[in-house]
Amino acid sequence: MTAADFNALAQILPPERIVTTPERLETLSRDFYWYSPVLKRELSDKLAEAVVQPATRAEVTALAAFAHQRRIPLTLRGAGTGNYGQCIPTRGGIVMDLAALDTIHSISTDGVATCDPAARLGAIERVARQTGWELRCYPSTYVKASVAGFCAGGSGGIGSIEWGALRENGTVHSLTVMSLEAQPREFRLTGQDIFQVLHAWGTNGIIVEVQLRLAPRTDWAQVAVAFDKFSAAFDFTEAIARNDSFRKRLATVFEWPIPGSFTPLQKWVPEGEALCFFEVSDMQMQRLVDAARHAGGEPCFTAPFSEPRRGTQLSDYTWNHTTLWALRQDPSLTYLQCGFSPTEARSQYRALKARFGSDFLLHFEFVRSGGVVTPGAIPVVRYTDDVRLQAMIDACGSLGVSVANPHVNYLEASGRWRPDDAKRQAKERYDPRGLLNPGKMRDFIPDIGNAATSASDRRLAADPRSVAGDAILSARTLPTPA
């Protein structure tokens, strides 16, 4: 960016909402990319040249027009709770921090929440429950995570055992996106059209409004059950996950020593045992406890529903929070994101354990995918080098275990790329110059115009396939539909 760029920017926003100090630039150019040692190596030096903090949609429009006119890369930031470097500006330019646009506009009588992009999922949950509704699914980071960030980078979470992934069952009712053009336009996407920008990392449109379809409120109880052997813990968790007579929001199972890293839970966690976590309807808690004892498990923590919710929340140790707790204890650990077979999971995980032993620790999150209860997995794995990590990915593929690779920083290899090419086509329509989060959609070639194209455009187009994460070539992973 030139001095003229900064001077023009100062005509759009007041100086206190244009961040240029090195410390703040570093903070606001980051997410939890360091979960991956590969991305930590590849992305640590990537910084914005400025961070802008609009407070209104009109300011977002003005900033989008500014970036387009001056051909400045524009990367979007919500709460920064993602794990893949989605909000890291790999080509410099501007990060647009949308945190101030956090209004929950309404919750309709039929359970649709209409929100600004940076509305916190935890706030939506709190407000919705006051009106008899709740989120269908949410990530373990829901207290801080933004709704547009979840749509742009997430795929499922707590509640997916009942409602499926974020992409299923009309959970995302609509997305309103703004184009990056000389005169930015807004498009309200519904139905299949939401897949143009759902889980596209903000590469092909600025999400300015989200409508989520909610679920009827349920009072959820929490139960943790310990088993001597992981196989017994897996069997019990799967049985409860598949038993539709239980209302569930969570069905999770961990191999030891993963539970040993849950420091705040140590007074309840038996040493050396596998652990299952559940959220079930409060009225069914005792029935679940009885079923666990009948199966040879020992309920080690129970918490009936109470309002307001205080104290231990088991969901704070599930999904990718599990990885965070493990990393705090052992920085050599990282993770994969896997989809196991609904029928062959046991033979699959046994084969992986036979090959990799304690370097491949099992963590399953049961989800409903296409109506079928499926053992999704976020195994905690030990990182030694890129070759060993790729060997784990290849071993999963050879066994029919799909991998959404969290060690790459481009969409096509992340496991959420759709075969209908809707995301790339949307980028051609909404961001023809390729300025939104550039470098993270490899199949897109920006429109560089004529001979008068700026140096910025030439830099972006010079090597459109040059991007962080090449150390893990993920062509061998098995993509899953977005």
C-alpha positions as CSV (number, residue, x, y, z in Angstrom):
1,M,0.0,0.0,0.0
2,T,1.2,3.5,-0.8
3,A,0.9,6.7,1.1
4,A,-1.8,7.7,-1.2
5,D,-3.7,4.5,-0.3
6,F,-3.5,5.3,3.4
7,N,-4.6,8.9,2.8
8,A,-7.6,7.7,0.8
9,L,-8.4,5.2,3.5
10,A,-8.5,8.0,6.1
11,Q,-11.3,9.6,4.1
12,I,-13.5,6.5,4.8
13,L,-12.8,5.7,8.5
14,P,-11.7,7.8,11.5
15,P,-8.0,7.1,12.5
16,E,-8.9,5.1,15.6
17,R,-10.5,2.5,13.3
18,I,-7.5,2.1,11.0
19,V,-4.9,-0.1,12.7
20,T,-1.3,0.2,11.7
21,T,0.7,-0.5,14.9
22,P,2.9,-3.6,14.5
23,E,1.6,-5.4,17.6
24,R,-2.1,-4.9,16.7
25,L,-1.4,-5.8,13.1
26,E,0.1,-9.1,14.2
27,T,-2.8,-9.9,16.6
28,L,-5.5,-9.1,14.0
29,S,-3.7,-11.0,11.2
30,R,-3.8,-14.3,13.1
31,D,-6.2,-17.1,13.9
32,F,-5.5,-20.5,15.5
33,Y,-3.5,-21.6,12.5
34,W,-0.7,-22.8,14.8
35,Y,-2.7,-25.9,15.6
36,S,-0.9,-27.1,12.5
37,P,2.9,-27.2,12.5
38,V,2.9,-26.9,8.8
39,L,0.7,-23.8,8.7
40,K,2.7,-22.4,11.6
41,R,5.8,-22.6,9.6
42,E,4.3,-21.3,6.4
43,L,2.1,-18.5,7.7
44,S,3.9,-17.0,10.6
45,D,5.4,-14.1,8.6
46,K,2.1,-13.1,6.8
47,L,0.7,-9.8,8.0
48,A,-1.7,-7.1,6.9
49,E,-0.5,-3.7,6.0
50,A,-3.6,-2.2,7.7
51,V,-6.6,-3.5,9.6
52,V,-9.8,-1.6,9.1
53,Q,-12.8,-1.8,11.6
54,P,-16.0,-0.7,10.0
55,A,-19.0,0.0,12.2
56,T,-21.8,0.0,9.6
57,R,-22.7,-1.8,6.4
58,A,-22.3,1.5,4.5
59,E,-18.6,1.6,5.7
60,V,-18.2,-2.0,4.5
61,T,-19.5,-1.0,1.1
62,A,-17.1,2.0,0.9
63,L,-14.2,-0.2,1.9
64,A,-15.0,-2.8,-0.6
65,A,-15.2,-0.2,-3.4
66,F,-11.9,1.3,-2.2
67,A,-10.1,-2.1,-2.3
68,H,-11.5,-2.8,-5.7
69,Q,-10.5,0.6,-7.1
70,R,-7.0,0.5,-5.8
71,R,-6.5,-3.3,-6.3
72,I,-5.6,-3.9,-2.7
73,P,-6.1,-7.5,-1.3
74,L,-8.9,-7.6,1.3
75,T,-9.1,-10.4,3.8
76,L,-12.1,-10.7,6.1
77,R,-11.9,-11.4,9.9
78,G,-14.6,-12.3,12.3
79,A,-13.6,-13.5,15.8
80,G,-10.4,-15.2,14.6
81,T,-11.3,-18.6,16.1
82,G,-10.6,-20.6,12.9
83,N,-7.8,-23.2,12.6
84,Y,-6.7,-23.1,9.0
85,G,-5.3,-19.6,8.5
86,Q,-8.6,-18.5,6.8
87,C,-8.2,-14.9,8.0
88,I,-4.5,-14.7,7.5
89,P,-3.6,-12.2,4.7
90,T,-1.1,-14.2,2.6
91,R,-0.7,-11.4,0.1
92,G,-0.6,-8.4,2.6
93,G,-3.1,-5.6,1.9
94,I,-6.0,-5.0,4.3
95,V,-7.7,-7.1,6.9
96,M,-11.3,-6.0,7.4
97,D,-12.2,-6.7,11.1
98,L,-16.0,-7.0,11.2
99,A,-16.3,-7.3,15.0
100,A,-18.4,-4.2,15.5
101,L,-21.2,-5.5,13.2
102,D,-22.6,-7.9,15.8
103,T,-26.3,-7.1,16.1
104,I,-28.9,-9.9,16.4
105,H,-31.8,-8.2,14.5
106,S,-34.6,-10.7,15.2
107,I,-35.7,-14.2,16.0
108,S,-38.9,-15.0,14.2
109,T,-41.8,-16.9,15.7
110,D,-40.9,-19.9,13.4
111,G,-37.3,-20.0,14.7
112,V,-35.1,-18.0,12.2
113,A,-32.4,-15.8,13.6
114,T,-31.4,-12.8,11.5
115,C,-27.9,-11.5,12.5
116,D,-25.1,-9.2,11.5
117,P,-21.9,-11.1,10.4
118,A,-20.0,-10.7,13.7
119,A,-22.9,-11.7,16.0
120,R,-21.4,-14.1,18.5
121,L,-22.9,-17.6,18.4
122,G,-23.0,-17.6,22.2
123,A,-25.1,-14.5,22.2
124,I,-27.4,-15.9,19.6
125,E,-27.8,-19.1,21.8
126,R,-28.6,-17.0,24.9
127,V,-31.1,-14.8,23.1
128,A,-32.7,-17.7,21.3
129,R,-33.2,-19.7,24.5
130,Q,-35.1,-16.8,26.0
131,T,-37.7,-17.1,23.2
132,G,-38.0,-20.9,23.2
133,W,-35.3,-21.7,20.6
134,E,-31.6,-22.7,20.4
135,L,-28.9,-23.1,17.9
136,R,-29.0,-26.4,15.9
137,C,-25.3,-26.7,15.9
138,Y,-22.3,-24.7,17.0
139,P,-18.5,-25.1,17.4
140,S,-16.8,-25.5,20.7
141,T,-15.6,-21.9,20.4
142,Y,-19.2,-20.6,20.3
143,V,-18.8,-18.1,23.1
144,K,-16.4,-16.1,20.9
145,A,-17.0,-17.4,17.4
146,S,-18.9,-15.2,14.9
147,V,-21.9,-16.4,12.9
148,A,-20.4,-15.4,9.5
149,G,-17.0,-16.9,10.5
150,F,-18.8,-20.2,11.3
151,C,-20.5,-20.1,7.9
152,A,-17.3,-19.2,6.1
153,G,-15.0,-21.7,7.9
154,G,-16.9,-24.2,10.0
155,S,-18.8,-27.3,9.1
156,G,-20.4,-28.7,12.2
157,G,-20.2,-29.1,16.0
158,I,-22.3,-29.6,19.1
159,G,-25.8,-30.5,17.9
160,S,-24.6,-32.2,14.7
161,I,-25.6,-35.6,16.2
162,E,-29.2,-34.4,15.9
163,W,-29.2,-31.9,13.0
164,G,-26.3,-32.8,10.9
165,A,-23.6,-30.5,9.6
166,L,-24.1,-26.8,9.1
167,R,-24.7,-27.4,5.4
168,E,-27.6,-29.8,6.0
169,N,-31.4,-29.5,6.6
170,G,-31.6,-25.9,5.8
171,T,-29.8,-24.8,8.9
172,V,-28.3,-21.9,7.0
173,H,-31.6,-20.3,5.9
174,S,-29.9,-17.5,3.9
175,L,-26.6,-15.6,3.4
176,T,-26.4,-12.0,2.1
177,V,-23.1,-11.4,0.5
178,M,-21.5,-8.2,-0.9
179,S,-19.4,-8.3,-4.1
180,L,-16.0,-6.7,-4.5
181,E,-16.7,-4.4,-7.5
182,A,-16.4,-0.7,-8.4
183,Q,-20.0,-0.5,-7.1
184,P,-20.5,-3.3,-4.6
185,R,-23.8,-5.2,-4.9
186,E,-25.6,-7.4,-2.4
187,F,-27.0,-10.8,-3.1
188,R,-29.3,-12.8,-0.8
189,L,-28.6,-16.5,-1.3
190,T,-31.0,-19.2,-0.3
191,G,-31.4,-23.0,-0.9
192,Q,-28.6,-24.5,-3.0
193,D,-27.1,-21.1,-3.7
194,I,-25.7,-20.8,-0.2
195,F,-23.1,-23.4,-1.2
196,Q,-21.5,-20.7,-3.3
197,V,-20.0,-19.1,-0.2
198,L,-20.6,-21.6,2.6
199,H,-17.2,-22.8,3.9
200,A,-15.4,-20.7,1.3
201,W,-13.2,-18.8,3.8
202,G,-14.4,-15.4,2.6
203,T,-12.7,-15.8,-0.7
204,N,-15.8,-15.1,-2.9
205,G,-18.0,-12.6,-1.2
206,I,-18.3,-10.5,2.0
207,I,-21.0,-12.0,4.2
208,V,-23.0,-9.1,5.6
209,E,-26.0,-10.9,7.0
210,V,-26.9,-14.5,8.1
211,Q,-30.2,-16.1,8.8
212,L,-30.0,-19.4,10.8
213,R,-32.8,-21.8,11.3
214,L,-33.0,-22.7,15.0
215,A,-34.2,-25.8,16.9
216,P,-36.8,-25.8,19.7
217,R,-35.2,-25.3,23.1
218,T,-34.2,-28.3,25.1
219,D,-32.9,-28.4,28.7
220,W,-29.6,-30.4,28.3
221,A,-28.0,-32.5,31.0
222,Q,-24.3,-33.5,30.9
223,V,-22.9,-36.9,31.6
224,A,-19.3,-38.3,31.4
225,V,-18.7,-42.0,31.5
226,A,-15.4,-43.8,32.0
227,F,-14.5,-47.3,30.6
228,D,-11.5,-49.5,31.1
229,K,-11.1,-50.1,27.4
230,F,-11.5,-47.7,24.4
231,S,-13.4,-50.4,22.5
232,A,-16.1,-50.6,25.2
233,A,-16.3,-46.8,25.3
234,F,-16.7,-46.6,21.5
235,D,-19.3,-49.3,21.5
236,F,-21.4,-47.5,24.2
237,T,-21.1,-44.1,22.6
238,E,-22.1,-45.4,19.2
239,A,-25.1,-47.3,20.8
240,I,-26.4,-44.1,22.4
241,A,-25.6,-42.0,19.3
242,R,-27.7,-44.4,17.2
243,N,-30.5,-44.7,19.7
244,D,-33.1,-42.2,18.5
245,S,-35.1,-42.6,21.7
246,F,-32.4,-40.4,23.4
247,R,-32.5,-36.6,22.6
248,K,-28.8,-35.7,22.1
249,R,-26.7,-32.7,21.5
250,L,-23.3,-34.4,22.0
251,A,-21.9,-37.9,21.8
252,T,-18.1,-37.9,22.1
253,V,-15.5,-40.5,23.0
254,F,-11.7,-40.1,23.7
255,E,-8.9,-42.6,24.0
256,W,-6.6,-42.2,27.0
257,P,-4.3,-40.2,27.5
258,I,-6.4,-37.4,25.8
259,P,-8.7,-37.0,28.9
260,G,-5.5,-36.5,31.0
261,S,-5.0,-33.1,29.3
262,F,-8.4,-31.8,30.5
263,T,-6.8,-30.1,33.5
264,P,-9.9,-28.6,35.0
265,L,-11.7,-32.0,34.9
266,Q,-9.0,-34.0,36.7
267,K,-10.9,-34.4,39.9
268,W,-13.6,-36.4,37.9
269,V,-11.4,-38.1,35.3
270,P,-10.2,-41.6,36.2
271,E,-6.5,-42.2,35.4
272,G,-5.9,-44.4,32.4
273,E,-9.5,-44.8,31.2
274,A,-11.3,-43.9,28.0
275,L,-14.0,-41.3,28.4
276,C,-17.4,-40.6,26.8
277,F,-19.2,-37.2,27.0
278,F,-22.9,-36.8,26.4
279,E,-25.5,-34.0,26.4
280,V,-29.0,-35.5,26.6
281,S,-32.4,-34.2,27.5
282,D,-32.5,-33.4,31.2
283,M,-35.4,-35.8,31.7
284,Q,-33.2,-38.7,30.2
285,M,-30.1,-38.2,32.3
286,Q,-30.8,-41.0,34.8
287,R,-31.8,-43.4,32.1
288,L,-28.4,-42.7,30.4
289,V,-26.5,-43.2,33.7
290,D,-28.3,-46.6,34.2
291,A,-27.5,-47.6,30.6
292,A,-23.8,-46.7,31.2
293,R,-23.6,-48.9,34.3
294,H,-25.3,-51.7,32.6
295,A,-22.7,-51.5,29.8
296,G,-19.8,-51.7,32.3
297,G,-19.0,-48.0,32.4
298,E,-18.7,-45.7,35.4
299,P,-20.5,-42.4,35.3
300,C,-17.9,-40.0,36.7
301,F,-19.6,-36.7,36.1
302,T,-23.3,-35.7,35.9
303,A,-24.8,-32.3,35.8
304,P,-28.5,-31.8,35.6
305,F,-29.7,-28.8,33.6
306,S,-29.7,-25.5,35.5
307,E,-30.4,-21.9,34.4
308,P,-28.3,-19.9,34.2
309,R,-25.7,-22.4,33.1
310,R,-22.6,-22.2,35.3
311,G,-19.6,-24.3,36.1
312,T,-18.2,-27.1,34.0
313,Q,-19.4,-27.4,30.4
314,L,-18.3,-30.7,28.8
315,S,-18.6,-29.2,25.3
316,D,-15.6,-27.0,26.1
317,Y,-13.4,-30.2,25.8
318,T,-14.9,-31.5,22.6
319,W,-14.5,-31.0,18.8
320,N,-11.3,-28.9,18.2
321,H,-11.1,-27.7,21.8
322,T,-9.9,-31.3,22.4
323,T,-6.9,-30.5,20.2
324,L,-6.2,-27.3,22.1
325,W,-6.1,-29.0,25.5
326,A,-3.8,-31.7,24.2
327,L,-1.5,-29.1,22.6
328,R,-1.2,-27.2,25.9
329,Q,0.1,-30.4,27.5
330,D,2.3,-31.5,24.6
331,P,3.3,-29.0,21.8
332,S,4.4,-31.9,19.5
333,L,0.8,-32.9,18.9
334,T,-1.5,-31.8,16.2
335,Y,-4.7,-33.2,14.6
336,L,-6.5,-34.5,11.5
337,Q,-10.1,-34.3,10.5
338,C,-11.5,-37.6,9.4
339,G,-14.7,-39.4,8.4
340,F,-14.9,-43.0,9.3
341,S,-17.2,-45.6,7.9
342,P,-20.6,-46.0,9.7
343,T,-20.1,-49.8,9.4
344,E,-16.3,-50.4,9.3
345,A,-15.0,-47.8,11.8
346,R,-13.7,-50.5,14.3
347,S,-11.5,-52.2,11.7
348,Q,-10.4,-48.8,10.4
349,Y,-9.3,-47.4,13.7
350,R,-7.7,-50.7,14.8
351,A,-5.6,-50.7,11.6
352,L,-4.5,-47.1,12.3
353,K,-3.6,-47.9,15.9
354,A,-1.7,-51.0,14.8
355,R,0.5,-48.9,12.5
356,F,0.9,-45.6,14.4
357,G,0.2,-46.6,18.1
358,S,0.3,-43.8,20.5
359,D,1.1,-41.3,17.8
360,F,-2.5,-41.6,16.6
361,L,-4.9,-41.0,19.5
362,L,-8.6,-41.6,18.9
363,H,-11.2,-38.9,19.3
364,F,-14.6,-39.4,17.7
365,E,-17.5,-37.0,17.4
366,F,-20.7,-38.8,16.3
367,V,-22.6,-36.8,13.8
368,R,-25.7,-37.3,11.6
369,S,-24.6,-37.1,7.9
370,G,-27.3,-37.4,5.3
371,G,-29.5,-38.9,8.0
372,V,-27.0,-41.6,8.9
373,V,-25.2,-41.5,12.3
374,T,-21.5,-41.5,11.4
375,P,-18.3,-41.6,13.5
376,G,-16.6,-38.4,12.5
377,A,-13.1,-38.0,14.1
378,I,-10.6,-35.4,15.1
379,P,-7.7,-37.7,16.1
380,V,-4.8,-36.1,18.0
381,V,-1.6,-37.1,16.2
382,R,2.1,-36.6,16.9
383,Y,3.9,-34.5,14.4
384,T,7.5,-35.4,13.7
385,D,7.9,-34.2,10.1
386,D,5.8,-33.6,7.0
387,V,6.6,-37.0,5.5
388,R,5.2,-38.8,8.6
389,L,2.1,-36.6,8.7
390,Q,1.4,-37.4,5.0
391,A,1.9,-41.1,5.8
392,M,-0.9,-40.8,8.3
393,I,-3.1,-39.1,5.7
394,D,-2.3,-41.7,3.1
395,A,-3.0,-44.6,5.6
396,C,-6.4,-43.1,6.3
397,G,-7.2,-42.9,2.6
398,S,-6.0,-46.5,2.0
399,L,-8.5,-47.7,4.6
400,G,-11.4,-45.6,3.2
401,V,-11.2,-43.0,5.9
402,S,-11.8,-39.5,4.4
403,V,-9.5,-36.7,5.5
404,A,-10.3,-33.0,5.4
405,N,-6.7,-31.8,5.6
406,P,-6.3,-29.0,8.2
407,H,-2.6,-28.6,7.2
408,V,-3.2,-26.8,3.9
409,N,-4.2,-23.2,3.3
410,Y,-6.2,-23.5,0.1
411,L,-9.8,-24.6,-0.3
412,E,-9.5,-27.2,-3.0
413,A,-7.5,-29.6,-0.7
414,S,-9.3,-28.8,2.5
415,G,-11.9,-31.4,2.1
416,R,-14.8,-29.0,1.6
417,W,-14.6,-28.4,-2.1
418,R,-17.8,-29.3,-4.1
419,P,-17.6,-31.0,-7.4
420,D,-20.1,-28.6,-8.9
421,D,-17.5,-25.8,-8.8
422,A,-20.0,-23.4,-7.3
423,K,-17.4,-21.6,-5.2
424,R,-15.0,-20.8,-8.0
425,Q,-17.9,-19.6,-10.3
426,A,-19.1,-17.4,-7.5
427,K,-15.7,-15.8,-7.2
428,E,-15.7,-15.0,-10.9
429,R,-19.0,-13.2,-10.3
430,Y,-18.5,-11.5,-7.0
431,D,-14.7,-10.9,-6.9
432,P,-13.5,-10.8,-10.6
433,R,-10.1,-9.3,-9.7
434,G,-9.4,-12.0,-7.1
435,L,-8.8,-9.5,-4.3
436,L,-10.8,-11.3,-1.5
437,N,-8.4,-13.4,0.6
438,P,-6.2,-14.1,-2.5
439,G,-4.2,-17.2,-2.9
440,K,-6.6,-19.5,-1.1
441,M,-8.6,-20.7,-4.1
442,R,-6.1,-22.2,-6.5
443,D,-8.5,-23.0,-9.4
444,F,-9.3,-19.3,-9.8
445,I,-7.3,-17.0,-12.1
446,P,-8.0,-13.3,-11.5
447,D,-9.1,-11.0,-14.3
448,I,-5.9,-8.9,-14.7
449,G,-7.3,-6.6,-17.3
450,N,-5.2,-4.9,-20.0
451,A,-1.6,-3.7,-20.2
452,A,-2.3,-0.9,-17.7
453,T,-2.9,-3.5,-15.0
454,S,-1.4,-2.4,-11.7
455,A,1.6,-3.9,-10.1
456,S,-0.7,-5.3,-7.4
457,D,-2.7,-7.2,-10.0
458,R,0.5,-8.5,-11.7
459,R,1.7,-9.7,-8.3
460,L,-1.5,-11.6,-7.6
461,A,-1.6,-13.2,-11.0
462,A,2.1,-14.0,-11.4
463,D,1.8,-17.3,-9.6
464,P,-1.9,-17.9,-8.6
465,R,-1.0,-21.4,-7.4
466,S,1.7,-20.2,-5.0
467,V,0.3,-20.6,-1.6
468,A,1.2,-21.8,1.9
469,G,0.8,-25.4,2.8
470,D,2.5,-27.0,-0.2
471,A,4.6,-29.2,2.1
472,I,1.5,-31.3,2.5
473,L,0.3,-32.2,-1.0
474,S,-3.2,-33.2,-0.3
475,A,-4.3,-34.5,-3.7
476,R,-4.4,-37.9,-2.1
477,T,-6.9,-36.9,0.6
478,L,-10.5,-37.8,0.0
479,P,-12.7,-34.7,-0.3
480,T,-16.1,-34.6,1.2
481,P,-19.0,-32.5,-0.2
482,A,-19.3,-29.0,1.3
